[in-house]
């Protein structure tokens, strides 16, 4: 019996918290460890195109095709950074309309899960970069995922809202009768600036929050202008500035996912 694919959904209830930064750098870090990775852009903003240095995809060569009723199993994939072991299914603004259509579609919340089951990708790990607003596309991601990651910006809105988001994730898994529930693999403090007192304060509070939620807390991912410079060049920081210390911030998460891949379960 083939091993279960590892599908990681990256979700947050606000924009600008570093979801795409996490997706891209985690993908690159996993590839360095010998894993093949598929990146699926579910966000109509299609930030993955910028981060991966890809031209915008036409609608028929985007994730919209995967959600179409007549999808034939031919996933529209392109290599990122000329690396055949990291492939991207690009996003498209039309996903906003797809979301509206899914509401009245039979098994609308399970389309992505059905596609991955009926037309499996070859990759060891599949990473879902989700929209910033919770809704039926995020529900698709939850239904398709074998594990979830939640980046948190160290601002009052994100920190105070994390418990509500975790409860929403659990509630959706209940509503969709997922068995098993995709576990929340961890909370990830993102865009951390050690020079800001408010960031240091919130970071000190997060261990207690994570303990109350019974969720792992990963080390923080720092805020660095080099992330912006790297994405402007369509590259992950590890490739753009290999010696930059921020590139190591994804190591612990990648190590955990590789362990899950090797165990063949989640």
ZAMARGU-4260 file (C-alpha; in steps of 0.2 Angstrom, whole numbers, plus 5000, padded with zeros to 4 digits):
<rodrens>
0) 5000/5000/5000 | 5008/5017/4995 | 5012/5029/5009 | 5000/5043/5013 | 5006/5059/5005
5) 5010/5073/5016 | 4999/5088/5012 | 5003/5104/5022 | 4990/5118/5023 | 4997/5135/5028
10) 4982/5145/5034 | 4980/5162/5043 | 4965/5173/5045 | 4974/5189/5039 | 4985/5194/5025
15) 5003/5200/5027 | 5008/5187/5040 | 5021/5178/5029 | 5011/5163/5022 | 5019/5163/5005
20) 5036/5167/5013 | 5034/5151/5023 | 5028/5141/5009 | 5042/5145/4997 | 5056/5144/5010
25) 5049/5128/5017 | 5048/5120/5000 | 5066/5125/4996 | 5072/5118/5013 | 5063/5102/5010
30) 5071/5100/4993 | 5088/5102/5000 | 5084/5087/5011 | 5080/5076/4996 | 5061/5079/4996
35) 5051/5082/4980 | 5039/5096/4983 | 5023/5102/4975 | 5017/5120/4979 | 4999/5124/4976
40) 4993/5142/4975 | 4975/5144/4981 | 4976/5162/4984 | 4968/5174/4970 | 4983/5186/4974
45) 4995/5173/4967 | 5010/5179/4977 | 5019/5163/4973 | 5022/5169/4955 | 5032/5183/4962
50) 5041/5173/4975 | 5045/5159/4962 | 5050/5171/4948 | 5036/5165/4937 | 5026/5174/4924
55) 5007/5175/4927 | 4998/5159/4921 | 4984/5159/4909 | 4968/5153/4917 | 4969/5136/4909
60) 4986/5133/4915 | 4982/5138/4933 | 4974/5130/4949 | 4957/5135/4941 | 4958/5121/4929
65) 4960/5108/4943 | 4944/5115/4951 | 4934/5114/4935 | 4921/5100/4933 | 4929/5093/4918
70) 4947/5091/4925 | 4956/5077/4917 | 4970/5074/4929 | 4983/5084/4920 | 4990/5095/4933
75) 4996/5112/4926 | 5014/5112/4934 | 5029/5122/4931 | 5046/5120/4939 | 5052/5133/4951
80) 5070/5140/4950 | 5073/5127/4936 | 5072/5114/4949 | 5062/5099/4943 | 5060/5093/4961
85) 5050/5109/4966 | 5034/5111/4955 | 5021/5125/4956 | 5003/5124/4952 | 5000/5143/4949
90) 4986/5153/4956 | 4974/5165/4947 | 4962/5179/4951 | 4948/5169/4945 | 4949/5158/4961
95) 4938/5171/4969 | 4924/5166/4957 | 4928/5148/4959 | 4925/5150/4978 | 4907/5157/4974
100) 4904/5143/4963 | 4909/5130/4975 | 4896/5135/4988 | 4882/5127/4977 | 4892/5113/4970
105) 4890/5095/4976 | 4905/5091/4987 | 4911/5109/4985 | 4922/5108/5001 | 4931/5092/4995
110) 4936/5096/4977 | 4954/5098/4980 | 4955/5082/4992 | 4946/5073/4978 | 4958/5079/4965
115) 4973/5074/4975 | 4965/5057/4979 | 4960/5053/4961 | 4974/5061/4952 | 4989/5060/4964
120) 5004/5071/4962 | 5021/5063/4963 | 5028/5074/4976 | 5034/5068/4994 | 5026/5084/5001
125) 5013/5096/4994 | 5011/5113/5002 | 4995/5123/5000 | 4997/5142/5000 | 4980/5147/5006
130) 4970/5164/5004 | 4970/5177/5018 | 4952/5176/5021 | 4944/5160/5028 | 4930/5153/5017
135) 4927/5138/5006 | 4944/5138/4997 | 4952/5136/5015 | 4939/5123/5019 | 4946/5114/5003
140) 4963/5115/5010 | 4958/5108/5027 | 4949/5094/5019 | 4965/5090/5008 | 4978/5092/5021
145) 4986/5079/5032 | 4993/5093/5043 | 4991/5112/5046 | 5004/5126/5049 | 4998/5143/5056
150) 5010/5158/5054 | 5006/5172/5067 | 5012/5190/5065 | 5017/5197/5082 | 5003/5210/5082
155) 4988/5212/5093 | 4976/5206/5080 | 4985/5191/5075 | 4990/5185/5093 | 4973/5188/5100
160) 4964/5180/5086 | 4974/5164/5085 | 4963/5155/5097 | 4948/5159/5087 | 4957/5153/5071
165) 4962/5136/5079 | 4944/5134/5085 | 4938/5138/5067 | 4950/5125/5060 | 4944/5112/5072
170) 4926/5116/5069 | 4928/5115/5050 | 4936/5098/5052 | 4921/5092/5063 | 4909/5099/5050
175) 4917/5090/5036 | 4918/5074/5046 | 4936/5072/5042 | 4944/5056/5049 | 4957/5059/5055
180) 4957/5077/5058 | 4972/5086/5050 | 4982/5090/5066 | 4989/5108/5068 | 5007/5105/5067
185) 5012/5121/5075 | 5011/5140/5077 | 5025/5150/5069 | 5029/5167/5075 | 5033/5177/5059
190) 5040/5194/5054 | 5049/5195/5071 | 5059/5210/5074 | 5069/5209/5090 | 5071/5228/5090
195) 5053/5231/5093 | 5047/5229/5111 | 5030/5224/5107 | 5036/5209/5096 | 5047/5204/5111
200) 5032/5205/5123 | 5020/5195/5112 | 5034/5182/5108 | 5035/5180/5127 | 5016/5177/5128
205) 5015/5164/5114 | 5021/5149/5124 | 5007/5150/5136 | 4995/5153/5122 | 5001/5137/5113
210) 5001/5127/5129 | 4983/5132/5131 | 4978/5127/5114 | 4989/5111/5115 | 4998/5116/5099
215) 5017/5116/5096 | 5026/5133/5095 | 5040/5134/5082 | 5054/5146/5084 | 5051/5163/5076
220) 5055/5168/5058 | 5063/5184/5059 | 5059/5200/5048 | 5072/5204/5036 | 5073/5216/5021
225) 5083/5202/5013 | 5067/5192/5011 | 5059/5206/5001 | 5075/5208/4991 | 5075/5189/4987
230) 5057/5189/4982 | 5059/5204/4971 | 5072/5193/4962 | 5060/5178/4962 | 5071/5168/4973
235) 5071/5160/4991 | 5083/5168/5003 | 5093/5152/5004 | 5097/5153/4986 | 5098/5172/4985
240) 5109/5174/5000 | 5115/5157/5005 | 5125/5163/5020 | 5111/5174/5028 | 5106/5168/5045
245) 5087/5170/5042 | 5088/5156/5029 | 5090/5144/5044 | 5074/5149/5052 | 5064/5136/5043
250) 5076/5122/5048 | 5066/5115/5063 | 5049/5115/5053 | 5057/5106/5038 | 5066/5093/5050
255) 5049/5089/5057 | 5041/5087/5040 | 5055/5076/5034 | 5053/5065/5049 | 5034/5063/5045
260) 5038/5059/5027 | 5050/5045/5032 | 5038/5038/5044 | 5025/5038/5030 | 5011/5045/5041
265) 5004/5061/5049
</rodrens>
